[in-house]
Amino acid sequence: MTLDELQTLIEKMYSQKDRDRGTPATFLWLSEEIGELATALREGTKEQKEAEFADVLAWLVTLANVNEVNLTKALEAKYG
């Protein structure tokens, strides 16, 4: 799955709920997932780490969608 595909999938699945929640609450969810990733990195199994990395990425994509940021374009602009 590409980043564009993930961003489109998250948009199709959750767009209205995400926009209703808004940026501040979505950022808090992302922060919570980063905490869970930190725990998994310290003491988790490989599968737990993979799941938490996926969760962090999904919430980052969600935050980008709420703020109408195309992550592929942003990455290309920043890192070429």
HUTA-V191898 format. One record per residue. RES is the residue in one small letter. NEAR is the number of other ideal C-beta (glycine too) atoms within 10 Angstrom. D_FIRST is the distance of its C-alpha to the first C-alpha in Angstrom with 2 decimals. Layout:
res=[RES:RES]
near=[NEAR:NEAR]
d_first=[D_FIRST:D_FIRST]
This chain:
res=[m:t:l:d:e:l:q:t:l:i:e:k:m:y:s:q:k:d:r:d:r:g:t:p:a:t:f:l:w:l:s:e:e:i:g:e:l:a:t:a:l:r:e:g:t:k:e:q:k:e:a:e:f:a:d:v:l:a:w:l:v:t:l:a:n:v:n:e:v:n:l:t:k:a:l:e:a:k:y:g]
near=[7:8:15:12:10:17:20:14:13:19:15:8:11:16:13:7:9:21:13:9:16:11:12:7:12:20:17:12:16:19:11:13:19:14:12:15:20:13:12:19:12:8:8:16:9:8:9:15:15:12:15:20:14:13:18:19:17:19:21:19:22:23:17:19:20:20:11:7:12:14:17:14:10:12:11:10:9:7:6:5]
d_first=[0.00:3.78:6.69:8.17:6.02:6.58:10.01:10.74:10.02:12.24:14.64:15.13:15.67:17.83:19.03:22.72:23.01:21.34:23.66:26.60:25.99:25.90:25.10:27.59:26.60:22.85:23.62:25.67:22.86:20.68:23.80:24.31:20.88:21.62:24.86:23.29:21.10:24.39:26.04:23.39:23.61:27.38:27.81:24.70:23.38:20.25:18.61:19.96:18.70:15.10:15.48:17.13:14.68:11.99:14.80:15.77:12.47:12.38:16.02:15.69:13.32:15.94:18.69:17.31:17.08:20.60:21.81:20.23:18.50:15.57:14.00:12.78:16.38:17.90:16.39:17.45:20.82:21.41:20.23:20.31]
